[in-house]
């Protein structure tokens, strides 16, 4: 039986969950597990969440899978508070980073070298070097194929990597942009298959979507307000605490992984649609002989006007993410007309600009 102040733990079908705690720190989470109003009953499900050495904030070791323009800045930042190892399949990339230089220029040589020398940050392509980590972060690309369908192969590969090294009690957090459900429906089964461990019993998951703006030296990773989430309320607190330890503007804790996934994929989709609208206006005003920028400047004097500029849309995010959301909708039998119309408009702007330039 349970006391009046207990409820069933989402990690276990029989064990009572402890009363809610006010602060979301790992140390408090462990205290919550160890001391209950039932005379020291230890929740079986949550006990499996914590390794024998207990994952306090000081004992967490982070392994970041993927050292591109997202993974490297995050790994470097984590290394200022936690022992951190960055893993990448590209040996040349690893060698360059260990020599103190980031070819993407997202992390300055000074910051990278400081992390390597003063915070013992390490980059590697050797799986054994991340085997003793207990908090894994996956930051790999999520492109589309030639038919603009989501290509999840990098995520499958990263999940296999995690499955080879993850242990009981560990947490894996995904940062890659996906449509809602990918983390738990596509990635986690791969981790389970490779590791032989059971999700939400032996290991746990989180989702904290990346918000890196490549080349932006103002909105750097430590200044970004991050969305966090976890596969159980307790894990959500832990994930939130780890990210909060290195972020200056804090976090927003979403109620589920799917909510966090959906929030990320609509961020870029919304921007894509807004740009598409202004691009269409630009085409119309050009036919009218009106300067589009003059129109936008005048309209922008209203307090609630969303000021966007016409132009080309490309890169790894805005031109890709709407297709992830569109395919998810189509699988459910819904045709996302506005999302796809925006993509068609923006995909055609290259040819339009070239044609206008020739004229």
Short mmCIF file of the C-alpha atoms (twelve columns), coordinates in Angstrom:
data_MODEL
# 
_entry.id   MODEL 
# 
loop_
_atom_site.group_PDB 
_atom_site.id 
_atom_site.type_symbol 
_atom_site.label_atom_id 
_atom_site.label_alt_id 
_atom_site.label_comp_id 
_atom_site.label_asym_id 
_atom_site.label_seq_id 
_atom_site.Cartn_x 
_atom_site.Cartn_y 
_atom_site.Cartn_z 
_atom_site.pdbx_PDB_model_num 
ATOM 1   C CA . UNK A 1   0.000  0.000  0.000   1 
ATOM 2   C CA . UNK A 2   1.010  3.634  -0.334  1 
ATOM 3   C CA . UNK A 3   0.661  6.589  1.955   1 
ATOM 4   C CA . UNK A 4   -1.625 9.506  1.182   1 
ATOM 5   C CA . UNK A 5   1.354  11.546 -0.018  1 
ATOM 6   C CA . UNK A 6   2.644  8.929  -2.484  1 
ATOM 7   C CA . UNK A 7   1.839  8.011  -6.048  1 
ATOM 8   C CA . UNK A 8   2.949  5.307  -8.453  1 
ATOM 9   C CA . UNK A 9   6.413  5.842  -9.931  1 
ATOM 10  C CA . UNK A 10  6.423  5.962  -13.732 1 
ATOM 11  C CA . UNK A 11  9.583  3.864  -13.620 1 
ATOM 12  C CA . UNK A 12  7.885  0.985  -11.827 1 
ATOM 13  C CA . UNK A 13  4.399  -0.472 -11.802 1 
ATOM 14  C CA . UNK A 14  4.431  -1.169 -8.086  1 
ATOM 15  C CA . UNK A 15  6.804  1.175  -6.321  1 
ATOM 16  C CA . UNK A 16  5.437  4.352  -4.695  1 
ATOM 17  C CA . UNK A 17  6.847  7.674  -5.839  1 
ATOM 18  C CA . UNK A 18  8.105  10.151 -3.310  1 
ATOM 19  C CA . UNK A 19  6.442  13.531 -2.673  1 
ATOM 20  C CA . UNK A 20  7.328  16.300 -5.105  1 
ATOM 21  C CA . UNK A 21  10.467 18.283 -4.458  1 
ATOM 22  C CA . UNK A 22  10.783 22.014 -4.840  1 
ATOM 23  C CA . UNK A 23  14.158 22.198 -6.579  1 
ATOM 24  C CA . UNK A 24  15.381 20.313 -9.601  1 
ATOM 25  C CA . UNK A 25  18.894 19.314 -8.708  1 
ATOM 26  C CA . UNK A 26  20.381 15.888 -8.942  1 
ATOM 27  C CA . UNK A 27  21.472 15.953 -5.341  1 
ATOM 28  C CA . UNK A 28  17.899 16.687 -4.284  1 
ATOM 29  C CA . UNK A 29  16.602 13.969 -6.590  1 
ATOM 30  C CA . UNK A 30  18.871 11.436 -4.901  1 
ATOM 31  C CA . UNK A 31  17.857 12.662 -1.464  1 
ATOM 32  C CA . UNK A 32  14.246 12.299 -2.528  1 
ATOM 33  C CA . UNK A 33  14.914 8.691  -3.482  1 
ATOM 34  C CA . UNK A 34  16.777 7.766  -0.330  1 
ATOM 35  C CA . UNK A 35  14.438 9.325  2.241   1 
ATOM 36  C CA . UNK A 36  10.685 8.817  2.128   1 
ATOM 37  C CA . UNK A 37  7.889  9.143  4.606   1 
ATOM 38  C CA . UNK A 38  7.636  5.341  4.523   1 
ATOM 39  C CA . UNK A 39  10.619 4.656  6.754   1 
ATOM 40  C CA . UNK A 40  13.392 4.755  4.140   1 
ATOM 41  C CA . UNK A 41  11.756 2.756  1.363   1 
ATOM 42  C CA . UNK A 42  13.939 2.904  -1.736  1 
ATOM 43  C CA . UNK A 43  12.040 3.032  -4.997  1 
ATOM 44  C CA . UNK A 44  13.184 0.137  -7.134  1 
ATOM 45  C CA . UNK A 45  12.652 1.905  -10.447 1 
ATOM 46  C CA . UNK A 46  14.460 5.068  -9.458  1 
ATOM 47  C CA . UNK A 47  17.218 3.124  -7.720  1 
ATOM 48  C CA . UNK A 48  18.056 1.595  -11.094 1 
ATOM 49  C CA . UNK A 49  18.230 5.128  -12.455 1 
ATOM 50  C CA . UNK A 50  21.185 5.889  -10.202 1 
ATOM 51  C CA . UNK A 51  24.456 4.057  -10.592 1 
ATOM 52  C CA . UNK A 52  26.184 2.461  -7.641  1 
ATOM 53  C CA . UNK A 53  28.388 5.543  -7.256  1 
ATOM 54  C CA . UNK A 54  25.330 7.844  -7.424  1 
ATOM 55  C CA . UNK A 55  25.100 10.423 -10.183 1 
ATOM 56  C CA . UNK A 56  25.417 13.593 -8.181  1 
ATOM 57  C CA . UNK A 57  26.261 16.780 -10.052 1 
ATOM 58  C CA . UNK A 58  29.938 16.291 -9.235  1 
ATOM 59  C CA . UNK A 59  29.934 12.656 -10.361 1 
ATOM 60  C CA . UNK A 60  28.284 13.056 -13.736 1 
ATOM 61  C CA . UNK A 61  30.517 12.405 -16.732 1 
ATOM 62  C CA . UNK A 62  29.220 13.587 -20.092 1 
ATOM 63  C CA . UNK A 63  29.830 11.994 -23.468 1 
ATOM 64  C CA . UNK A 64  28.805 14.045 -26.531 1 
ATOM 65  C CA . UNK A 65  28.262 12.018 -29.715 1 
ATOM 66  C CA . UNK A 66  28.946 14.171 -32.779 1 
ATOM 67  C CA . UNK A 67  31.375 17.095 -32.784 1 
ATOM 68  C CA . UNK A 68  29.972 19.316 -35.505 1 
ATOM 69  C CA . UNK A 69  28.778 22.911 -35.179 1 
ATOM 70  C CA . UNK A 70  26.231 21.787 -32.547 1 
ATOM 71  C CA . UNK A 71  28.053 19.104 -30.594 1 
ATOM 72  C CA . UNK A 72  31.420 20.797 -30.173 1 
ATOM 73  C CA . UNK A 73  30.225 24.098 -28.641 1 
ATOM 74  C CA . UNK A 74  27.968 22.155 -26.282 1 
ATOM 75  C CA . UNK A 75  30.709 19.706 -25.289 1 
ATOM 76  C CA . UNK A 76  33.159 22.552 -24.704 1 
ATOM 77  C CA . UNK A 77  30.606 24.320 -22.525 1 
ATOM 78  C CA . UNK A 78  29.773 21.184 -20.532 1 
ATOM 79  C CA . UNK A 79  33.490 20.661 -19.878 1 
ATOM 80  C CA . UNK A 80  33.572 23.845 -17.792 1 
ATOM 81  C CA . UNK A 81  31.368 22.151 -15.175 1 
ATOM 82  C CA . UNK A 82  31.600 18.394 -15.782 1 
ATOM 83  C CA . UNK A 83  34.178 15.873 -16.998 1 
ATOM 84  C CA . UNK A 84  33.334 15.735 -20.707 1 
ATOM 85  C CA . UNK A 85  34.459 13.619 -23.645 1 
ATOM 86  C CA . UNK A 86  33.512 14.406 -27.233 1 
ATOM 87  C CA . UNK A 87  33.172 11.509 -29.673 1 
ATOM 88  C CA . UNK A 88  33.245 11.687 -33.458 1 
ATOM 89  C CA . UNK A 89  33.810 9.105  -36.192 1 
ATOM 90  C CA . UNK A 90  35.965 11.507 -38.210 1 
ATOM 91  C CA . UNK A 91  39.539 11.002 -37.034 1 
ATOM 92  C CA . UNK A 92  40.797 14.068 -38.914 1 
ATOM 93  C CA . UNK A 93  38.199 16.168 -37.141 1 
ATOM 94  C CA . UNK A 94  39.244 14.718 -33.774 1 
ATOM 95  C CA . UNK A 95  42.934 15.344 -34.479 1 
ATOM 96  C CA . UNK A 96  42.293 18.969 -35.430 1 
ATOM 97  C CA . UNK A 97  40.240 19.581 -32.301 1 
ATOM 98  C CA . UNK A 98  42.832 17.989 -30.045 1 
ATOM 99  C CA . UNK A 99  45.389 20.284 -31.687 1 
ATOM 100 C CA . UNK A 100 43.248 23.213 -30.535 1 
ATOM 101 C CA . UNK A 101 41.495 24.351 -33.715 1 
ATOM 102 C CA . UNK A 102 37.849 24.122 -34.825 1 
ATOM 103 C CA . UNK A 103 37.512 24.267 -38.613 1 
ATOM 104 C CA . UNK A 104 33.850 25.331 -38.328 1 
ATOM 105 C CA . UNK A 105 34.980 28.396 -36.309 1 
ATOM 106 C CA . UNK A 106 32.051 27.929 -33.928 1 
ATOM 107 C CA . UNK A 107 34.488 27.601 -31.014 1 
ATOM 108 C CA . UNK A 108 37.447 29.964 -30.926 1 
ATOM 109 C CA . UNK A 109 40.936 28.542 -30.576 1 
ATOM 110 C CA . UNK A 110 41.300 30.244 -27.190 1 
ATOM 111 C CA . UNK A 111 38.129 28.659 -25.776 1 
ATOM 112 C CA . UNK A 112 38.919 25.246 -27.209 1 
ATOM 113 C CA . UNK A 113 42.495 25.253 -25.950 1 
ATOM 114 C CA . UNK A 114 41.334 26.435 -22.537 1 
ATOM 115 C CA . UNK A 115 38.916 23.501 -22.370 1 
ATOM 116 C CA . UNK A 116 41.622 21.033 -23.413 1 
ATOM 117 C CA . UNK A 117 44.245 22.342 -21.000 1 
ATOM 118 C CA . UNK A 118 42.314 23.622 -17.992 1 
ATOM 119 C CA . UNK A 119 39.131 21.519 -18.029 1 
ATOM 120 C CA . UNK A 120 40.591 18.259 -19.333 1 
ATOM 121 C CA . UNK A 121 38.184 18.205 -22.265 1 
ATOM 122 C CA . UNK A 122 38.977 15.361 -24.621 1 
ATOM 123 C CA . UNK A 123 37.925 14.538 -28.178 1 
ATOM 124 C CA . UNK A 124 38.155 10.969 -29.413 1 
ATOM 125 C CA . UNK A 125 37.088 8.433  -32.005 1 
ATOM 126 C CA . UNK A 126 37.678 5.545  -29.600 1 
ATOM 127 C CA . UNK A 127 34.482 4.086  -28.126 1 
ATOM 128 C CA . UNK A 128 36.290 2.941  -24.996 1 
ATOM 129 C CA . UNK A 129 36.923 6.576  -24.069 1 
ATOM 130 C CA . UNK A 130 33.193 7.214  -23.560 1 
ATOM 131 C CA . UNK A 131 32.326 3.888  -21.989 1 
ATOM 132 C CA . UNK A 132 32.537 5.246  -18.437 1 
ATOM 133 C CA . UNK A 133 30.315 8.249  -19.156 1 
ATOM 134 C CA . UNK A 134 26.848 8.227  -17.611 1 
ATOM 135 C CA . UNK A 135 25.145 11.152 -19.378 1 
ATOM 136 C CA . UNK A 136 25.235 10.858 -23.180 1 
ATOM 137 C CA . UNK A 137 24.252 13.664 -25.554 1 
ATOM 138 C CA . UNK A 138 23.573 12.916 -29.226 1 
ATOM 139 C CA . UNK A 139 24.165 15.837 -31.600 1 
ATOM 140 C CA . UNK A 140 24.271 14.500 -35.151 1 
ATOM 141 C CA . UNK A 141 22.775 15.882 -38.390 1 
ATOM 142 C CA . UNK A 142 19.212 15.087 -39.476 1 
ATOM 143 C CA . UNK A 143 19.176 15.748 -43.239 1 
ATOM 144 C CA . UNK A 144 16.630 14.903 -45.936 1 
ATOM 145 C CA . UNK A 145 17.191 12.662 -48.949 1 
ATOM 146 C CA . UNK A 146 16.821 13.585 -52.639 1 
ATOM 147 C CA . UNK A 147 13.043 13.280 -52.261 1 
ATOM 148 C CA . UNK A 148 13.021 15.575 -49.210 1 
ATOM 149 C CA . UNK A 149 12.152 12.656 -46.921 1 
ATOM 150 C CA . UNK A 150 13.783 12.585 -43.447 1 
ATOM 151 C CA . UNK A 151 17.064 10.690 -43.436 1 
ATOM 152 C CA . UNK A 152 17.468 9.203  -39.959 1 
ATOM 153 C CA . UNK A 153 20.604 7.189  -40.702 1 
ATOM 154 C CA . UNK A 154 22.915 9.473  -38.685 1 
ATOM 155 C CA . UNK A 155 20.565 9.096  -35.700 1 
ATOM 156 C CA . UNK A 156 20.419 5.321  -36.097 1 
ATOM 157 C CA . UNK A 157 24.204 5.176  -36.200 1 
ATOM 158 C CA . UNK A 158 24.587 7.405  -33.140 1 
ATOM 159 C CA . UNK A 159 22.003 5.321  -31.275 1 
ATOM 160 C CA . UNK A 160 23.983 2.168  -32.061 1 
ATOM 161 C CA . UNK A 161 27.075 3.896  -30.676 1 
ATOM 162 C CA . UNK A 162 25.224 4.754  -27.480 1 
ATOM 163 C CA . UNK A 163 23.918 1.195  -27.232 1 
ATOM 164 C CA . UNK A 164 27.462 -0.156 -27.275 1 
ATOM 165 C CA . UNK A 165 28.572 1.886  -24.262 1 
ATOM 166 C CA . UNK A 166 25.486 2.692  -22.168 1 
ATOM 167 C CA . UNK A 167 25.160 1.080  -18.737 1 
ATOM 168 C CA . UNK A 168 22.367 0.640  -16.226 1 
ATOM 169 C CA . UNK A 169 21.327 3.925  -14.696 1 
ATOM 170 C CA . UNK A 170 22.649 6.048  -17.572 1 
ATOM 171 C CA . UNK A 171 20.777 8.797  -19.414 1 
ATOM 172 C CA . UNK A 172 20.925 9.584  -23.136 1 
ATOM 173 C CA . UNK A 173 19.741 12.995 -24.348 1 
ATOM 174 C CA . UNK A 174 19.046 13.693 -28.010 1 
ATOM 175 C CA . UNK A 175 19.573 17.188 -29.456 1 
ATOM 176 C CA . UNK A 176 19.043 16.511 -33.173 1 
ATOM 177 C CA . UNK A 177 15.989 18.104 -34.796 1 
ATOM 178 C CA . UNK A 178 13.288 15.507 -35.486 1 
ATOM 179 C CA . UNK A 179 9.533  15.193 -35.814 1 
ATOM 180 C CA . UNK A 180 7.604  14.240 -32.661 1 
ATOM 181 C CA . UNK A 181 8.115  10.620 -31.663 1 
ATOM 182 C CA . UNK A 182 11.464 9.919  -33.297 1 
ATOM 183 C CA . UNK A 183 13.432 9.740  -30.037 1 
ATOM 184 C CA . UNK A 184 11.231 7.127  -28.395 1 
ATOM 185 C CA . UNK A 185 9.923  5.332  -31.488 1 
ATOM 186 C CA . UNK A 186 13.060 5.223  -33.659 1 
ATOM 187 C CA . UNK A 187 16.179 5.900  -31.575 1 
ATOM 188 C CA . UNK A 188 15.480 4.254  -28.232 1 
ATOM 189 C CA . UNK A 189 14.608 0.839  -29.764 1 
ATOM 190 C CA . UNK A 190 18.053 0.845  -31.395 1 
ATOM 191 C CA . UNK A 191 19.711 1.559  -28.031 1 
ATOM 192 C CA . UNK A 192 17.666 -1.238 -26.447 1 
ATOM 193 C CA . UNK A 193 18.543 -3.732 -29.178 1 
ATOM 194 C CA . UNK A 194 22.275 -3.045 -29.104 1 
ATOM 195 C CA . UNK A 195 22.659 -2.708 -25.329 1 
ATOM 196 C CA . UNK A 196 20.210 -5.386 -24.211 1 
ATOM 197 C CA . UNK A 197 18.889 -2.911 -21.648 1 
ATOM 198 C CA . UNK A 198 15.268 -1.881 -21.137 1 
ATOM 199 C CA . UNK A 199 14.106 1.705  -21.590 1 
ATOM 200 C CA . UNK A 200 12.882 3.483  -18.444 1 
ATOM 201 C CA . UNK A 201 13.995 0.553  -16.311 1 
ATOM 202 C CA . UNK A 202 17.707 0.156  -17.042 1 
ATOM 203 C CA . UNK A 203 18.410 3.420  -18.825 1 
ATOM 204 C CA . UNK A 204 16.569 6.681  -19.426 1 
ATOM 205 C CA . UNK A 205 16.260 9.370  -22.071 1 
ATOM 206 C CA . UNK A 206 15.824 13.080 -22.558 1 
ATOM 207 C CA . UNK A 207 15.378 15.478 -25.433 1 
ATOM 208 C CA . UNK A 208 16.832 18.987 -25.509 1 
ATOM 209 C CA . UNK A 209 16.730 20.402 -29.037 1 
ATOM 210 C CA . UNK A 210 19.712 22.336 -30.308 1 
ATOM 211 C CA . UNK A 211 19.195 26.030 -30.989 1 
ATOM 212 C CA . UNK A 212 22.620 26.871 -32.368 1 
ATOM 213 C CA . UNK A 213 22.642 29.594 -35.034 1 
ATOM 214 C CA . UNK A 214 25.826 28.867 -37.030 1 
ATOM 215 C CA . UNK A 215 28.147 31.849 -37.240 1 
ATOM 216 C CA . UNK A 216 26.185 33.846 -34.661 1 
ATOM 217 C CA . UNK A 217 28.660 35.244 -32.146 1 
ATOM 218 C CA . UNK A 218 25.957 36.945 -30.078 1 
ATOM 219 C CA . UNK A 219 23.514 34.108 -29.389 1 
ATOM 220 C CA . UNK A 220 26.163 31.586 -28.409 1 
ATOM 221 C CA . UNK A 221 25.287 28.261 -26.815 1 
ATOM 222 C CA . UNK A 222 25.705 29.383 -23.190 1 
ATOM 223 C CA . UNK A 223 23.257 32.270 -23.754 1 
ATOM 224 C CA . UNK A 224 20.523 30.194 -25.389 1 
ATOM 225 C CA . UNK A 225 17.460 29.369 -23.327 1 
ATOM 226 C CA . UNK A 226 17.176 25.611 -23.821 1 
ATOM 227 C CA . UNK A 227 14.134 23.346 -23.840 1 
ATOM 228 C CA . UNK A 228 14.671 20.212 -21.766 1 
ATOM 229 C CA . UNK A 229 12.633 17.056 -21.147 1 
ATOM 230 C CA . UNK A 230 12.976 13.592 -19.673 1 
ATOM 231 C CA . UNK A 231 11.391 10.177 -20.010 1 
ATOM 232 C CA . UNK A 232 10.242 10.283 -16.364 1 
ATOM 233 C CA . UNK A 233 9.638  13.265 -14.075 1 
ATOM 234 C CA . UNK A 234 12.750 12.414 -12.076 1 
ATOM 235 C CA . UNK A 235 14.917 12.162 -15.189 1 
ATOM 236 C CA . UNK A 236 13.450 15.423 -16.491 1 
ATOM 237 C CA . UNK A 237 14.671 17.109 -13.304 1 
ATOM 238 C CA . UNK A 238 18.155 15.651 -13.745 1 
ATOM 239 C CA . UNK A 239 18.412 16.647 -17.410 1 
ATOM 240 C CA . UNK A 240 17.150 20.127 -16.588 1 
ATOM 241 C CA . UNK A 241 19.690 20.500 -13.791 1 
ATOM 242 C CA . UNK A 242 22.630 19.434 -15.945 1 
ATOM 243 C CA . UNK A 243 21.797 21.984 -18.639 1 
ATOM 244 C CA . UNK A 244 21.028 24.696 -16.109 1 
ATOM 245 C CA . UNK A 245 24.487 24.245 -14.652 1 
ATOM 246 C CA . UNK A 246 26.071 25.736 -17.781 1 
ATOM 247 C CA . UNK A 247 23.427 28.088 -19.227 1 
ATOM 248 C CA . UNK A 248 23.157 31.742 -18.297 1 
ATOM 249 C CA . UNK A 249 19.528 32.161 -19.417 1 
ATOM 250 C CA . UNK A 250 18.194 28.927 -17.973 1 
ATOM 251 C CA . UNK A 251 15.830 26.351 -19.414 1 
ATOM 252 C CA . UNK A 252 12.192 25.587 -20.146 1 
ATOM 253 C CA . UNK A 253 11.246 22.099 -18.969 1 
ATOM 254 C CA . UNK A 254 8.715  20.563 -21.352 1 
ATOM 255 C CA . UNK A 255 6.226  17.974 -20.026 1 
ATOM 256 C CA . UNK A 256 7.347  15.234 -22.452 1 
ATOM 257 C CA . UNK A 257 9.921  14.341 -25.076 1 
ATOM 258 C CA . UNK A 258 7.315  14.671 -27.836 1 
ATOM 259 C CA . UNK A 259 6.363  18.183 -26.759 1 
ATOM 260 C CA . UNK A 260 10.039 19.191 -26.837 1 
ATOM 261 C CA . UNK A 261 10.491 17.581 -30.269 1 
ATOM 262 C CA . UNK A 262 7.405  19.354 -31.632 1 
ATOM 263 C CA . UNK A 263 8.525  22.717 -30.218 1 
ATOM 264 C CA . UNK A 264 11.849 22.502 -32.021 1 
ATOM 265 C CA . UNK A 265 10.510 21.439 -35.404 1 
ATOM 266 C CA . UNK A 266 7.940  24.267 -35.511 1 
ATOM 267 C CA . UNK A 267 10.532 26.936 -34.653 1 
ATOM 268 C CA . UNK A 268 12.184 26.667 -38.052 1 
ATOM 269 C CA . UNK A 269 8.946  25.811 -39.858 1 
ATOM 270 C CA . UNK A 270 7.363  29.038 -38.606 1 
ATOM 271 C CA . UNK A 271 10.344 31.071 -39.799 1 
ATOM 272 C CA . UNK A 272 10.300 29.326 -43.173 1 
ATOM 273 C CA . UNK A 273 6.607  30.140 -43.669 1 
ATOM 274 C CA . UNK A 274 7.078  33.777 -42.630 1 
ATOM 275 C CA . UNK A 275 9.953  34.203 -45.079 1 
ATOM 276 C CA . UNK A 276 7.914  32.517 -47.820 1 
ATOM 277 C CA . UNK A 277 5.101  35.026 -47.279 1 
ATOM 278 C CA . UNK A 278 7.460  37.976 -47.613 1 
ATOM 279 C CA . UNK A 279 9.070  36.383 -50.684 1 
ATOM 280 C CA . UNK A 280 5.666  36.117 -52.300 1 
ATOM 281 C CA . UNK A 281 4.949  39.752 -51.431 1 
ATOM 282 C CA . UNK A 282 8.262  40.687 -53.027 1 
ATOM 283 C CA . UNK A 283 7.252  39.004 -56.282 1 
ATOM 284 C CA . UNK A 284 3.892  40.789 -56.279 1 
ATOM 285 C CA . UNK A 285 5.347  44.217 -55.468 1 
ATOM 286 C CA . UNK A 286 8.042  43.776 -58.126 1 
ATOM 287 C CA . UNK A 287 5.311  43.303 -60.724 1 
ATOM 288 C CA . UNK A 288 3.661  46.468 -59.389 1 
ATOM 289 C CA . UNK A 289 6.868  48.471 -59.570 1 
ATOM 290 C CA . UNK A 290 6.901  49.013 -55.782 1 
ATOM 291 C CA . UNK A 291 10.013 48.682 -53.622 1 
ATOM 292 C CA . UNK A 292 9.358  45.798 -51.199 1 
ATOM 293 C CA . UNK A 293 11.701 47.156 -48.530 1 
ATOM 294 C CA . UNK A 294 9.907  50.485 -48.560 1 
ATOM 295 C CA . UNK A 295 6.609  48.661 -48.031 1 
ATOM 296 C CA . UNK A 296 8.001  46.589 -45.159 1 
ATOM 297 C CA . UNK A 297 9.525  49.653 -43.504 1 
ATOM 298 C CA . UNK A 298 6.160  51.426 -43.585 1 
ATOM 299 C CA . UNK A 299 4.203  48.377 -42.403 1 
ATOM 300 C CA . UNK A 300 6.759  47.786 -39.643 1 
ATOM 301 C CA . UNK A 301 5.660  50.937 -37.864 1 
ATOM 302 C CA . UNK A 302 2.680  48.995 -36.481 1 
ATOM 303 C CA . UNK A 303 3.472  47.488 -33.095 1 
ATOM 304 C CA . UNK A 304 2.426  43.919 -33.911 1 
ATOM 305 C CA . UNK A 305 3.773  43.631 -37.459 1 
ATOM 306 C CA . UNK A 306 6.226  40.713 -37.847 1 
ATOM 307 C CA . UNK A 307 9.189  42.226 -39.655 1 
ATOM 308 C CA . UNK A 308 10.797 39.741 -42.062 1 
ATOM 309 C CA . UNK A 309 12.911 40.358 -45.158 1 
ATOM 310 C CA . UNK A 310 12.682 38.562 -48.511 1 
ATOM 311 C CA . UNK A 311 15.594 36.421 -49.608 1 
ATOM 312 C CA . UNK A 312 17.065 32.972 -50.069 1 
ATOM 313 C CA . UNK A 313 16.509 30.181 -47.545 1 
ATOM 314 C CA . UNK A 314 19.130 27.475 -47.180 1 
ATOM 315 C CA . UNK A 315 21.372 25.769 -44.691 1 
ATOM 316 C CA . UNK A 316 20.899 22.733 -42.488 1 
ATOM 317 C CA . UNK A 317 17.829 23.872 -40.555 1 
ATOM 318 C CA . UNK A 318 15.184 26.165 -42.015 1 
ATOM 319 C CA . UNK A 319 15.240 24.530 -45.445 1 
ATOM 320 C CA . UNK A 320 15.108 21.012 -43.975 1 
ATOM 321 C CA . UNK A 321 13.064 20.901 -40.767 1 
ATOM 322 C CA . UNK A 322 9.661  21.696 -42.342 1 
ATOM 323 C CA . UNK A 323 9.934  18.482 -44.365 1 
ATOM 324 C CA . UNK A 324 10.244 16.494 -41.125 1 
ATOM 325 C CA . UNK A 325 7.018  17.981 -39.806 1 
ATOM 326 C CA . UNK A 326 5.277  17.618 -43.175 1 
ATOM 327 C CA . UNK A 327 6.081  13.924 -43.496 1 
ATOM 328 C CA . UNK A 328 4.927  13.280 -39.945 1 
ATOM 329 C CA . UNK A 329 1.601  14.957 -40.758 1 
ATOM 330 C CA . UNK A 330 1.224  13.014 -44.003 1 
ATOM 331 C CA . UNK A 331 1.759  9.724  -42.191 1 
ATOM 332 C CA . UNK A 332 -1.209 10.660 -40.034 1 
ATOM 333 C CA . UNK A 333 -3.341 11.346 -43.093 1 
ATOM 334 C CA . UNK A 334 -3.128 15.132 -43.013 1 
ATOM 335 C CA . UNK A 335 -1.802 17.202 -45.903 1 
ATOM 336 C CA . UNK A 336 0.116  20.213 -44.495 1 
ATOM 337 C CA . UNK A 337 -0.692 22.718 -47.220 1 
ATOM 338 C CA . UNK A 338 0.829  25.872 -45.723 1 
ATOM 339 C CA . UNK A 339 4.092  24.190 -44.690 1 
ATOM 340 C CA . UNK A 340 4.674  22.656 -48.129 1 
ATOM 341 C CA . UNK A 341 3.563  25.808 -49.952 1 
ATOM 342 C CA . UNK A 342 6.160  27.756 -47.990 1 
ATOM 343 C CA . UNK A 343 8.822  25.239 -48.928 1 
ATOM 344 C CA . UNK A 344 7.906  25.437 -52.619 1 
ATOM 345 C CA . UNK A 345 8.054  29.219 -52.564 1 
ATOM 346 C CA . UNK A 346 11.427 29.369 -50.833 1 
ATOM 347 C CA . UNK A 347 12.943 26.515 -52.855 1 
ATOM 348 C CA . UNK A 348 12.123 28.460 -56.022 1 
ATOM 349 C CA . UNK A 349 13.646 31.742 -54.894 1 
ATOM 350 C CA . UNK A 350 17.134 30.887 -56.157 1 
ATOM 351 C CA . UNK A 351 15.956 30.671 -59.745 1 
ATOM 352 C CA . UNK A 352 13.768 33.748 -59.296 1 
ATOM 353 C CA . UNK A 353 16.629 35.895 -57.930 1 
ATOM 354 C CA . UNK A 354 18.929 34.719 -60.719 1 
ATOM 355 C CA . UNK A 355 16.303 35.611 -63.314 1 
ATOM 356 C CA . UNK A 356 15.740 39.061 -61.801 1 
ATOM 357 C CA . UNK A 357 19.485 39.679 -61.701 1 
ATOM 358 C CA . UNK A 358 19.840 38.871 -65.409 1 
ATOM 359 C CA . UNK A 359 16.973 41.220 -66.221 1 
# 
